[in-house]
Structure formats: C-alpha cells, structure tokens
C-alpha cells in the first residue's frame, strides 16, 4: 500500500482496518470517493 505523506501511517491503518470490517460500506461508491479524496491514489 502507498500512503499520502501528509497522513500518519497509523491513522491510515486504523481507517483501513475499520473499513475492512464494513465491506458493504467499503464497496460503495461513497466509500471509494471518500477514501480517494482523503488519501489520494491508492495502489496495492
């Protein structure tokens, strides 16, 4: 995973873990838009 440098990795991991526990939210267009807007381009 690649993080936006302006965000601490701990905050990123916390958000990621929380999201993974909510698959319906994770798969929703709102989630994708929110995640992209706040963390920039994500590559796995």
Protein Blocks (a to p, Z undefined) as FASTA:
>chain_A
ZZdfkbcfklmmmmmmmmmmmmmlmmpmklmmmmmmmnopadZZ
